Amino acid sequence: MTMADLLRVILSVIIPPLGVFFKVGFGSHFWINILLTLLGYIPGLVHAIWVLASHKD
Protein backbone atom coordinates (compact mmCIF):
# COMPACT_ATOMS: atom_id res chain seq x y z
CA MET A 1 0.00 0.00 0.00
CA THR A 2 1.46 3.29 -1.08
CA MET A 3 0.89 6.75 0.32
CA ALA A 4 -1.38 7.54 -2.65
CA ASP A 5 -3.56 4.52 -1.82
CA LEU A 6 -3.83 5.63 1.79
CA LEU A 7 -4.80 9.14 0.69
CA ARG A 8 -7.50 7.71 -1.62
CA VAL A 9 -8.96 5.64 1.21
CA ILE A 10 -9.04 8.65 3.54
CA LEU A 11 -10.70 10.78 0.86
CA SER A 12 -13.20 7.99 0.20
CA VAL A 13 -14.21 7.90 3.84
CA ILE A 14 -14.76 11.68 3.84
CA ILE A 15 -16.28 12.04 0.34
CA PRO A 16 -16.64 8.69 -1.47
CA PRO A 17 -16.83 10.04 -5.06
CA LEU A 18 -13.60 11.99 -4.57
CA GLY A 19 -11.59 8.85 -3.81
CA VAL A 20 -13.13 7.06 -6.80
CA PHE A 21 -12.35 10.03 -9.05
CA PHE A 22 -8.68 9.97 -8.09
CA LYS A 23 -8.55 6.24 -8.86
CA VAL A 24 -10.52 5.94 -12.14
CA GLY A 25 -11.31 9.50 -13.28
CA PHE A 26 -14.64 10.45 -14.85
CA GLY A 27 -15.52 6.86 -15.77
CA SER A 28 -18.69 4.91 -15.17
CA HIS A 29 -17.61 3.95 -11.64
CA PHE A 30 -17.41 7.62 -10.70
CA TRP A 31 -20.98 8.31 -11.83
CA ILE A 32 -22.29 5.14 -10.19
CA ASN A 33 -20.61 6.23 -6.98
CA ILE A 34 -22.18 9.69 -7.20
CA LEU A 35 -25.60 8.07 -7.52
CA LEU A 36 -24.99 5.64 -4.66
CA THR A 37 -23.70 8.42 -2.43
CA LEU A 38 -26.78 10.51 -3.15
CA LEU A 39 -28.95 7.53 -2.19
CA GLY A 40 -27.00 7.07 1.03
CA TYR A 41 -23.53 7.54 2.42
CA ILE A 42 -22.95 3.86 3.26
CA PRO A 43 -23.66 2.48 -0.27
CA GLY A 44 -21.35 5.11 -1.74
CA LEU A 45 -18.64 4.30 0.78
CA VAL A 46 -18.87 0.54 0.17
CA HIS A 47 -18.69 1.06 -3.59
CA ALA A 48 -15.72 3.43 -3.25
CA ILE A 49 -13.75 0.97 -1.14
CA TRP A 50 -14.61 -1.82 -3.60
CA VAL A 51 -13.38 0.29 -6.54
CA LEU A 52 -10.16 1.19 -4.74
CA ALA A 53 -9.49 -2.43 -3.82
CA SER A 54 -10.34 -4.00 -7.16
CA HIS A 55 -8.77 -1.65 -9.73
CA LYS A 56 -5.09 -1.73 -10.51
CA ASP A 57 -3.18 1.44 -11.42
Secondary structure, 3 states (H helix, E strand, C coil): CCHHHHHHHHHHHHCHHHHHHHHHCCCHHHHHHHHHHHHCHHHHHHHHHHHHHHCCC
